[in-house]
Every structure is written in C-alpha cells, then in structure tokens.
Amino acid sequence: MEEATPQQSPGSRIEMIAARVKRYQIQLKKRWWILLLCASVAVCWQAWQVSNKPVVWVSYARIVAGGQVTVNRGAGYRDTGGSAFYGTQMELIRSGEVRNRVFDRLQALNPDLEPSPVTLEVTRTRESSIINLYCTGDDPDYVRAYLNAVLDEFMNFRREMKGQMTDTTLNAITEELLRLERELKSMDQELADFLDLNPKILLEKGQNTAAAWLSRLNGEKEGLVKIFKMFDQLDLDESINQRKSLAEAVAEKEESPTFDLAALELGGEEREYVKAKQAIELVESELESMRETFRDSHPNMIDKQEAIDQLNLRLEMHRRQSLQNIQKRKETLKFQIANLDTNIAEWDEKAIDLARKLTEHQQIVDRIDRTRKLYEGLLGLSLIHI
C-alpha cells in the first residue's frame, strides 16, 4: 500500500517565499558594510590601474587616392579606382619598403628624436577614395613626425612608380609609332602598285560603271524578249493591240523604255491591215443601216457587199504580208537577243572583276585610314607625356 505524500497549497508556497525575503532583508540591514567595502575596493583598484597606465598619443591623417596615366596601346600606369586599387595603396603604406624609407627619413631630418614603438593603422572610408592613417605611440613628437614621414614617403614612392611606368609607356609608344610608320609606308606603296595595275579604278570614282551598263543590257534584253513574245504567242490583231498599249505606256512615261522603241512600231503592211479592217467595219456599219430600207437584192446592197468582199481580199493580203514581216522581225529580235546575251556575259565578267577590284581598293584605303588615325592618336599622346 503506497504512502501518501503531503501536497503544499499555493498559499503556503507564497508564505515561504515571503519569509525568506524577509530574512534576507534582516541580514542586509545587519551586514550592509560588507557590500560597501567590496565596491570601494573595486573602485580603488580601477583608479590605481588608470593612474599607472602610460599615456598614448594618436596622430591622424587622411589622404585622397586616385588618378591615372593611360595609353591606347602598350604599357601604362593605371589607377582603376576600384576596391583592388585602394587595397593596393593601403598595402603600400604598410609595406616594409615604405617603413624603411620612413625610418631613414626620420634619422636624416630628425636626428634628435629618440625612436619609440609606433603602431600604424590604415583604413578606408566606406564608399569613398579617402584613406585614413592612425599613428599611435608614447612620444607625441615622434608619433607626429612618424606620420608625416609616412605620408611623404608614400607619395614619393607612388611618384617614382608613376615615373617608371610613364617612361615605359613612352618607350612603348615610340616603338609603336615606328612600327605604324613602317606599316603606313608599306600600305601606301601597296596602294600605288594596285593603282598602277588597275588605273581604271581612279576613273570609276568608287562606282561600278560596268555593273550599271550590265543592268542596262539586261533591261534591254527583257524588253526585247517581251516584244518577241507578243509576236510569237499572239495572233496579228492581239500583237498589234499589245504593241500599241506598250507604246502608249512608254509615251505617257508609265513604263521606262529599256529597249529600242522602233521595235514597237507597226510596219507598212500592218498599218494597211489596220486601215483595211477599219474600212470593212465602216462599210459593214453602212450595210446594216441600209438593211432597214433596202432588201439584199437591191443594187445598192449588192454594191456594198461587193465592196466588203474587195476589202476582205485586201485585208487578207495585208494580213499574210504582215505575218511574213512579223516572222522576219522575230528573226531580227532573236539575233538582237543573242547579241545581247553575248554582251551580257562579257559585261557580267567585267562587272564582277571590277567589283572585286573596287572592294580590294576600298579595303586598302580603309586599312590606311585606320592605321593613320591610330598613328596620329599615339603621336598626340606622346607629345602630351614628353
């Protein structure tokens, strides 16, 4: 059978805590002097340490880093202005080279100052080109002189670096100028030799006249082929109408002529054919009007019909003769088109060859211009640094 453990009520726990706090208050009233004694001892100890601590002097300076010496080509001194640049400048200030120069400078300019330990701290103001220098030591005169020497020697060291880099840059520019001068002379001679072999390039003035003439020949051939198709694929009436329409369009400048306009003109037999056809249409119109008054057996009707028959005979004669003439003109057109094909092939080769030579000439001129601009730019830069 398990034993029952006594349970404390919340009221009894509060009473116990209150009794304990009361007991501590009584003890504090009896022994308050112990706390005061401990605090006094701690304050005295800190005061003794502060009074015996050596005096530290701090000298502070700020410098602005930046500037560059650049060239288009070749070596050069460059301050990029980025974080890497400022980090480099800070490391230069801390470097042993600058410290050794500072020590030598202090001995030479301030021999009466006794060297003492100095701490140099270098930082950079955020988002700026300002570098902060803090020099800490026991001797105020030595700390101030040390910081001034650091600033002077750092600037001297940077000046020497820039001077060395500038000399290197000028040497590189001079070598590049000599090389470009030789290159310009070579390209000028190349251009002269090219023009000696191709004197027509100067007459062309940058224009491919052969290509322009070739375009004209192609246009002329296209026009003749168009006329040939009119003769070849259409009957006589359609051929005449098509040539009249094309001639009218050319006359009204609706279409630019690229061929001989004489090819569109009607021949003598064709003109007679047109006249005969118009006369037949006129007589037939009169005959239709007479039918309203006379019978077909009337002498006037018979005379009109005989006139129409005569005109038809003449029309057929002119039609046959016109077709024969058209055949001859087709042969002439074939011959002209064949000659144009020969000329086109010849001028096509000339246009291609001239285009190649013009391109080669322009490439030489462009190279000379680019090289001359680079030469003039480097020459001006060298004059600035001399």
Buried (B, 14 or more C-beta within 10 A) or exposed (E): EEEEEEEEEEEEEEEEEEEEEEEEEEEEEEEEEEEEEEEEEEEEEEEEEEEEEEEEBEBEBEBEBEEEBEBEEBBBBEBEEEEEBBEEBBEBBEEEEBBEBBBEBBEEEBEEBEEEEBEBEBEBEEEEBBBBBBBBBEBEBBBBBBBBBBBBBBEEBBEEEBEEBBEBBBEBBEEBBEEBEEBBEEBBEEBEEBBEEBEEBEEBEEEBBBBEBBBEBBBBBEBBBBBBEBBBEBEBEEBBEBBEEBBEEBEEEEEEBBBEEEBBEBBEBBBBBBBBBEBBEEBBEBBEEBEEEBEEEEEEBEEBBEBBEBBEEBBEBBBEBBBEBBEEBBEEBEEBBEEBEEBBEEBBEBBBEBEEBBEEBEEBBEBBEEBBEBBEEBEEBBEEEE
